[in-house]
């Protein structure tokens, strides 16, 4: 490889290619070492815990609101339908 006429140009090409690959490798390693947090991951645990508690309370409120109309609907159903649904 050192004795042919294209050897110096080929060596320059290989050196340039290796330098580019080295830069890409180092950039990827840097991103892996210091990832940027996105979405939920950037929130603090205390904030997430309070958010979950708040959402659970809202969920319970909505379930309570939906229970009353459903009970009225169930009460209005005829007995054969209740038996088929397994309500009574």
ZIQUIVEN-V605989 format. One line per field, one symbol per residue. ss: DSSP state (A for helix, B for strand, O for the rest). psi: psi as a letter, one per 20 degrees, with the letter a starting at -180 (. if undefined). burial: 1 if it has 9 or more other ideal C-beta (glycine too) atoms within 8 Angstrom, else 0. A space follows every 50 residues. Layout:
# ZIQUIVEN-V605989
ss=???
psi=???
burial=???
This chain:
# ZIQUIVEN-V605989
ss=OOOOOOAAAAAAAAAAAAAAAAAAAAAAAAAAAOOOOOAAAAOOAAAAAA AAAAAAAAAAAAAAAAAAAAAAAAAAOOAAAAAAAOOO
psi=hiirhigghhggggggghgghgggghgghghhhmqppqchhiqqggghgh gggghgghghghgghhgghhggghhiqqghhgghikg.
burial=00000010010000000000000000000000000000000000000100 10000000000000000000000100100001100000
